[in-house]
């Protein structure tokens, strides 16, 4: 049997184990203890990816016909709020249910309260792959014993309720604890896969609630900004997509969302406007030529445009143009370019609006919108292009702070242009 453990430290890339893998290991150890009369200090566990791993088991004991075991999660070098969590399994016999393995959620495991997660509402937030993996390990440990009676496995996480406040669980309607997750069993440091999955899941929850408007933001400050701008929208409408523009919009399309708002700052705005579907700094560079060309269109002197062309960041361009009093015009041009880019890739699929804020996430710098010339199939015609934002001017050139939703933004002057044909949507490789 090939065994594995978290990889040794290598340039800060030591892998770890998921909450699902640790739960499965604890459950297997408890099942072994219940049947053999002693909970082992070490347990070999089969991971969802088909590999074997060895886990240390603590606090193992038998009590009143049940077995208790704990595995402490090691997340490797991943900055995970569940690192060090005590994944706990209690296993007890079910004499009246031979052959069954019933999985329950205990304290610290979240409860699902909203549809759209692929889990039973009212049930524990234990995802399908970990569920199957926990059951498989318990069945392997119990062997022929299950022919006589079943087993009930309860997974709990002491302190999981507090950990969950650092996750997206409350937004997704998972209350009271963390989720038991993991499709491979392995946590890879700084993995984008889990974040991407949370973006997809958030959009699915919004759609399951019947929301027809989705607000995608690139981070925490932009999300707070658009929440102030659009207070009439339900919390489920707001999803932090981070770098995953393509995955977010593909999911919105699949889920039938017909009105999309994007809240962003200049860095991600520039990358999305140039057509990037994954905007992480290591995966996409800013098109400085595009920034320089837009600066020239806004009236910036040739020497400034050349400096922008040679610079490394979009922020540099924004700051130089702000010095010239051209900030609003520059951001407006970028916002309009993004609208055109997205409508070319998704012709007739969404009514799109872009809201651009400053670096502090306090003020609206620019906005652009485009509604299809004909109503999008399945869209409420009265909503198309009607996302409302009120601006209270506080600076020259039309900049202002977001107050409340009272005035409708008209579609961009570019409406009707830039519609491509045969778009299959944005795709990313993660």
Secondary structure in CASP SS format (residue, H / E / C, confidence):
PFRMAT SS
TARGET T0000
AUTHOR 0000-0000-0000
METHOD secondary structure of the structure
MODEL  1
X C 1.00
X C 1.00
X C 1.00
X C 1.00
X C 1.00
X C 1.00
X C 1.00
X C 1.00
X C 1.00
X C 1.00
X C 1.00
X C 1.00
X C 1.00
X C 1.00
X C 1.00
X E 1.00
X E 1.00
X C 1.00
X H 1.00
X H 1.00
X H 1.00
X H 1.00
X H 1.00
X H 1.00
X H 1.00
X H 1.00
X H 1.00
X H 1.00
X H 1.00
X H 1.00
X H 1.00
X H 1.00
X H 1.00
X H 1.00
X H 1.00
X H 1.00
X C 1.00
X C 1.00
X C 1.00
X C 1.00
X C 1.00
X E 1.00
X E 1.00
X E 1.00
X E 1.00
X E 1.00
X C 1.00
X C 1.00
X C 1.00
X C 1.00
X C 1.00
X E 1.00
X E 1.00
X E 1.00
X E 1.00
X E 1.00
X C 1.00
X E 1.00
X E 1.00
X E 1.00
X E 1.00
X E 1.00
X E 1.00
X C 1.00
X C 1.00
X E 1.00
X E 1.00
X E 1.00
X E 1.00
X E 1.00
X E 1.00
X E 1.00
X C 1.00
X C 1.00
X C 1.00
X C 1.00
X C 1.00
X C 1.00
X C 1.00
X C 1.00
X C 1.00
X C 1.00
X C 1.00
X C 1.00
X C 1.00
X E 1.00
X E 1.00
X E 1.00
X E 1.00
X E 1.00
X E 1.00
X E 1.00
X E 1.00
X E 1.00
X C 1.00
X C 1.00
X C 1.00
X C 1.00
X C 1.00
X C 1.00
X E 1.00
X E 1.00
X E 1.00
X E 1.00
X E 1.00
X C 1.00
X C 1.00
X E 1.00
X E 1.00
X C 1.00
X E 1.00
X E 1.00
X C 1.00
X C 1.00
X C 1.00
X C 1.00
X C 1.00
X C 1.00
X C 1.00
X C 1.00
X C 1.00
X C 1.00
X C 1.00
X E 1.00
X C 1.00
X E 1.00
X C 1.00
X H 1.00
X H 1.00
X H 1.00
X H 1.00
X H 1.00
X H 1.00
X H 1.00
X H 1.00
X H 1.00
X H 1.00
X H 1.00
X H 1.00
X H 1.00
X H 1.00
X H 1.00
X H 1.00
X H 1.00
X H 1.00
X H 1.00
X H 1.00
X C 1.00
X C 1.00
X E 1.00
X E 1.00
X E 1.00
X E 1.00
X E 1.00
X E 1.00
X E 1.00
X E 1.00
X C 1.00
X C 1.00
X H 1.00
X H 1.00
X H 1.00
X H 1.00
X H 1.00
X C 1.00
X C 1.00
X C 1.00
X C 1.00
X H 1.00
X H 1.00
X H 1.00
X H 1.00
X C 1.00
X E 1.00
X E 1.00
X C 1.00
X E 1.00
X E 1.00
X C 1.00
X E 1.00
X C 1.00
X C 1.00
X C 1.00
X C 1.00
X C 1.00
X E 1.00
X E 1.00
X C 1.00
X C 1.00
X C 1.00
X C 1.00
X C 1.00
X H 1.00
X H 1.00
X H 1.00
X H 1.00
X H 1.00
X H 1.00
X H 1.00
X H 1.00
X H 1.00
X H 1.00
X H 1.00
X H 1.00
X H 1.00
X H 1.00
X H 1.00
X H 1.00
X C 1.00
X C 1.00
X C 1.00
X C 1.00
X E 1.00
X E 1.00
X E 1.00
X E 1.00
X E 1.00
X C 1.00
X C 1.00
X H 1.00
X H 1.00
X H 1.00
X H 1.00
X H 1.00
X H 1.00
X H 1.00
X H 1.00
X H 1.00
X H 1.00
X C 1.00
X C 1.00
X C 1.00
X C 1.00
X C 1.00
X H 1.00
X H 1.00
X H 1.00
X E 1.00
X E 1.00
X E 1.00
X C 1.00
X C 1.00
X C 1.00
X C 1.00
X H 1.00
X H 1.00
X H 1.00
X H 1.00
X H 1.00
X H 1.00
X H 1.00
X H 1.00
X H 1.00
X H 1.00
X C 1.00
X C 1.00
X C 1.00
X C 1.00
X E 1.00
X E 1.00
X E 1.00
X E 1.00
X E 1.00
X E 1.00
X C 1.00
X H 1.00
X H 1.00
X H 1.00
X H 1.00
X H 1.00
X H 1.00
X H 1.00
X H 1.00
X C 1.00
X C 1.00
X C 1.00
X C 1.00
X C 1.00
X C 1.00
X C 1.00
X C 1.00
X C 1.00
X C 1.00
X C 1.00
X C 1.00
X C 1.00
X C 1.00
X H 1.00
X H 1.00
X H 1.00
X H 1.00
X H 1.00
X H 1.00
X H 1.00
X H 1.00
X H 1.00
X H 1.00
X C 1.00
X C 1.00
X C 1.00
X C 1.00
X H 1.00
X H 1.00
X H 1.00
X H 1.00
X H 1.00
X H 1.00
X H 1.00
X H 1.00
X H 1.00
X C 1.00
X C 1.00
X C 1.00
X H 1.00
X H 1.00
X H 1.00
X H 1.00
X H 1.00
X H 1.00
X H 1.00
X H 1.00
X H 1.00
X H 1.00
X C 1.00
X C 1.00
X C 1.00
X H 1.00
X H 1.00
X H 1.00
X H 1.00
X H 1.00
X H 1.00
X H 1.00
X H 1.00
X H 1.00
X H 1.00
X H 1.00
X H 1.00
X H 1.00
X H 1.00
X H 1.00
X H 1.00
X H 1.00
X H 1.00
X H 1.00
X C 1.00
X C 1.00
X C 1.00
X C 1.00
X C 1.00
X E 1.00
X E 1.00
X E 1.00
X E 1.00
X E 1.00
X E 1.00
X E 1.00
X C 1.00
X C 1.00
X C 1.00
X C 1.00
X C 1.00
X E 1.00
X E 1.00
X E 1.00
X E 1.00
X E 1.00
X E 1.00
X E 1.00
X E 1.00
X C 1.00
X C 1.00
X C 1.00
X C 1.00
X C 1.00
X C 1.00
X C 1.00
X C 1.00
X C 1.00
X C 1.00
X C 1.00
X C 1.00
X C 1.00
X C 1.00
X C 1.00
X C 1.00
X C 1.00
X E 1.00
X C 1.00
X C 1.00
X E 1.00
X E 1.00
X E 1.00
X C 1.00
X C 1.00
X H 1.00
X H 1.00
X H 1.00
X C 1.00
X E 1.00
X E 1.00
X E 1.00
X C 1.00
X C 1.00
X C 1.00
X C 1.00
X C 1.00
X E 1.00
X C 1.00
X C 1.00
X C 1.00
X C 1.00
X C 1.00
X C 1.00
X C 1.00
X C 1.00
X C 1.00
X C 1.00
X C 1.00
X C 1.00
X C 1.00
X C 1.00
X C 1.00
X C 1.00
X C 1.00
X C 1.00
X C 1.00
X C 1.00
X C 1.00
X C 1.00
END
